[in-house]
Amino acid sequence: MLPKDQIDKLKEGLFRQLDHFPEGERDNIKEKVSSMSDEDFEEFLIENELITAENKTEKKQCVFCFINEGKIKSYKINENSENIAILEINPLSKGHCLILPKKHIGINNLPQSSFELAEKVVEVLKEKFSPKTFKINKNEVLEHGSIEVIPIYGDEKERKKASEEELENLKKILTEKKEIKEGKLKPQETVGVLGKEQKPAPLPKLKPRMP
């Protein structure tokens, strides 16, 4: 059996991460863990692969890794080969996002691609919601670094729990693509994607018909 101090440490680490879980799931886990004996809690850790059964050593129990592995529901709005961008479930403002490396790496080892994805998210948020400015923070939870992108509108007070409906709606808005409909451009709207005027093609010249 695990030593008492290690069990207390594992419980403390687990409870610290519950803010990132969906509300119903968070309450269920907290209630379940609080009612467990030390033996039951140890078995819970093994079943959820938080420790190994063989030598009972602690494995990574990182909420960001769980999100990347699909073990915790998230609201992904973008990604690249090394990172995902998700909506914060306890946002300070509309469009508050997190950039998470797919690998478990610390705050001092964040790859350049993390910042590149953050820039893309900023551009989308500018287009969709027109915030006054942005607050960009580097954070670390259980040695897993992340970048926090917070749009600032001027009325931010405190973080609030977002409902699943709100998060789904935000995800839809931030992931929808622009569509160019054929036949909708007016004559003066002849600037193409590359910024050059699109002139109509000349009519073909017909050879004179022989009698």
C-alpha positions as CSV (number, residue, x, y, z in Angstrom):
1,M,0.0,0.0,0.0
2,L,1.2,3.6,-0.7
3,P,2.5,5.6,2.2
4,K,-0.1,8.0,3.8
5,D,1.9,11.1,2.8
6,Q,2.0,10.0,-0.8
7,I,-1.7,9.3,-0.9
8,D,-2.4,12.8,0.5
9,K,-0.1,14.3,-2.1
10,L,-1.9,12.5,-4.9
11,K,-5.3,13.5,-3.7
12,E,-4.1,17.1,-3.4
13,G,-2.7,17.0,-7.0
14,L,-6.0,15.5,-8.3
15,F,-8.2,18.1,-6.6
16,R,-6.0,20.9,-8.0
17,Q,-6.9,19.8,-11.5
18,L,-10.6,19.5,-11.1
19,D,-11.3,23.1,-12.2
20,H,-10.4,22.0,-15.7
21,F,-13.1,19.2,-15.7
22,P,-16.7,19.6,-16.8
23,E,-18.8,20.7,-13.9
24,G,-20.8,17.4,-13.5
25,E,-17.8,15.2,-13.9
26,R,-15.8,17.4,-11.5
27,D,-18.4,17.1,-8.7
28,N,-18.7,13.4,-9.2
29,I,-15.0,12.8,-8.9
30,K,-14.6,15.0,-5.9
31,E,-17.4,13.3,-4.1
32,K,-16.2,9.9,-5.0
33,V,-12.6,10.5,-4.0
34,S,-13.5,12.2,-0.7
35,S,-15.5,9.2,0.4
36,M,-12.8,6.6,-0.5
37,S,-10.6,4.8,2.0
38,D,-6.8,4.9,1.3
39,E,-7.1,1.4,-0.2
40,D,-10.0,2.3,-2.4
41,F,-8.2,5.5,-3.6
42,E,-5.1,3.5,-4.5
43,E,-7.2,1.1,-6.6
44,F,-8.8,4.1,-8.2
45,L,-5.4,5.4,-9.2
46,I,-4.4,2.1,-10.7
47,E,-7.7,1.8,-12.6
48,N,-7.3,5.3,-14.1
49,E,-3.6,4.6,-14.9
50,L,-2.4,7.3,-12.6
51,I,0.0,4.9,-10.9
52,T,1.4,1.6,-12.0
53,A,0.2,-1.6,-10.3
54,E,3.6,-3.3,-10.4
55,N,5.7,-0.8,-8.3
56,K,3.0,1.7,-7.5
57,T,5.1,4.6,-8.7
58,E,3.4,7.8,-9.7
59,K,2.7,8.3,-13.4
60,K,2.0,11.7,-15.0
61,Q,-1.4,12.9,-13.9
62,C,-1.6,16.0,-16.0
63,V,-5.0,17.5,-17.0
64,F,-3.5,18.9,-20.2
65,C,-2.2,15.5,-21.2
66,F,-5.6,14.0,-20.5
67,I,-7.1,16.7,-22.8
68,N,-4.7,15.8,-25.5
69,E,-5.4,12.1,-25.1
70,G,-9.2,12.7,-25.3
71,K,-9.8,11.6,-21.7
72,I,-11.2,15.0,-20.8
73,K,-13.7,16.8,-23.1
74,S,-12.4,20.0,-24.6
75,Y,-13.5,22.5,-27.2
76,K,-10.8,22.6,-29.8
77,I,-10.8,25.6,-32.2
78,N,-7.5,25.1,-34.0
79,E,-4.3,23.0,-34.0
80,N,-1.0,22.4,-35.7
81,S,1.4,19.5,-35.6
82,E,2.7,20.3,-32.1
83,N,-0.2,22.1,-30.3
84,I,-3.9,22.4,-29.9
85,A,-5.9,25.5,-29.1
86,I,-8.9,25.1,-26.9
87,L,-11.5,27.3,-25.2
88,E,-11.0,28.0,-21.5
89,I,-14.0,26.5,-19.6
90,N,-13.6,29.1,-16.9
91,P,-13.0,32.2,-19.0
92,L,-12.3,35.7,-18.0
93,S,-13.7,37.0,-21.3
94,K,-15.4,35.9,-24.5
95,G,-12.9,33.8,-26.6
96,H,-10.5,33.1,-23.7
97,C,-8.3,30.3,-25.1
98,L,-5.4,28.0,-24.1
99,I,-2.6,26.8,-26.4
100,L,-1.5,23.4,-25.3
101,P,1.6,21.5,-26.6
102,K,0.7,17.9,-27.4
103,K,3.8,16.7,-25.6
104,H,4.3,17.1,-21.8
105,I,6.9,19.9,-21.8
106,G,7.6,22.7,-19.4
107,I,7.0,26.4,-19.7
108,N,10.7,27.1,-20.7
109,N,10.6,24.6,-23.5
110,L,7.5,25.8,-25.4
111,P,8.2,25.4,-29.1
112,Q,8.0,28.3,-31.6
113,S,4.9,26.6,-33.1
114,S,3.0,27.3,-29.8
115,F,3.4,31.0,-30.3
116,E,2.6,30.7,-34.0
117,L,-0.7,29.0,-33.2
118,A,-1.4,31.7,-30.5
119,E,-0.9,34.4,-33.2
120,K,-3.4,32.6,-35.5
121,V,-5.9,32.4,-32.6
122,V,-5.5,36.2,-32.0
123,E,-6.2,36.9,-35.6
124,V,-9.4,34.9,-35.6
125,L,-10.5,36.6,-32.3
126,K,-9.8,40.0,-33.8
127,E,-11.9,39.2,-36.8
128,K,-14.9,37.7,-34.9
129,F,-15.1,39.8,-31.8
130,S,-12.9,42.9,-32.2
131,P,-11.5,43.1,-28.7
132,K,-9.6,46.2,-27.7
133,T,-6.4,44.3,-27.0
134,F,-5.1,40.9,-25.8
135,K,-3.3,39.6,-22.7
136,I,-0.9,36.8,-23.5
137,N,0.4,34.7,-20.6
138,K,2.7,31.7,-20.3
139,N,1.5,29.2,-17.6
140,E,2.4,25.8,-16.3
141,V,0.3,23.2,-14.6
142,L,2.1,20.1,-13.2
143,E,5.1,21.0,-15.4
144,H,3.0,21.1,-18.6
145,G,3.5,24.6,-20.2
146,S,0.8,26.5,-22.0
147,I,0.0,29.9,-23.5
148,E,-3.1,31.7,-22.4
149,V,-4.8,34.1,-24.9
150,I,-7.2,36.5,-23.2
151,P,-9.2,39.0,-25.3
152,I,-9.7,42.3,-23.4
153,Y,-12.9,44.2,-24.0
154,G,-12.7,46.5,-21.0
155,D,-15.5,44.9,-18.9
156,E,-13.6,41.9,-17.5
157,K,-14.2,41.3,-13.8
158,E,-13.7,37.7,-12.8
159,R,-13.6,34.2,-14.3
160,K,-17.0,32.5,-14.7
161,K,-17.9,29.0,-15.5
162,A,-19.0,28.7,-19.2
163,S,-21.9,26.4,-20.0
164,E,-21.5,23.6,-22.6
165,E,-23.9,25.4,-24.8
166,E,-21.9,28.7,-24.6
167,L,-18.7,26.8,-25.4
168,E,-20.2,24.9,-28.3
169,N,-21.5,28.2,-29.8
170,L,-18.2,29.9,-29.4
171,K,-16.4,26.9,-31.0
172,K,-18.8,27.1,-33.9
173,I,-18.2,30.8,-34.5
174,L,-14.4,30.5,-34.2
175,T,-14.1,27.5,-36.5
176,E,-16.5,28.5,-39.3
177,K,-14.9,29.2,-42.6
178,K,-15.6,32.1,-44.9
179,E,-17.5,31.1,-48.0
180,I,-17.3,32.9,-51.3
181,K,-20.6,32.5,-53.2
182,E,-20.5,32.5,-56.9
183,G,-22.4,35.2,-58.8
184,K,-22.6,37.5,-55.7
185,L,-19.8,40.0,-56.6
186,K,-20.7,43.4,-58.0
187,P,-18.7,44.9,-60.9
188,Q,-16.8,47.2,-58.5
189,E,-15.8,44.2,-56.4
190,T,-13.3,42.8,-58.8
191,V,-10.3,42.6,-56.4
192,G,-9.2,38.9,-56.2
193,V,-7.5,37.0,-53.5
194,L,-4.1,38.2,-54.5
195,G,-5.2,41.9,-54.6
196,K,-5.1,42.3,-58.4
197,E,-8.0,43.5,-60.5
198,Q,-9.6,40.6,-62.3
199,K,-10.3,41.8,-65.9
200,P,-12.8,40.0,-68.0
201,A,-11.2,37.7,-70.6
202,P,-11.2,39.1,-74.2
203,L,-13.8,37.7,-76.6
204,P,-12.3,35.2,-79.1
205,K,-11.7,36.5,-82.7
206,L,-13.6,34.6,-85.3
207,K,-12.2,33.8,-88.7
208,P,-14.2,35.3,-91.6
209,R,-16.5,32.8,-93.2
210,M,-15.9,31.9,-96.8
211,P,-18.9,32.1,-99.1
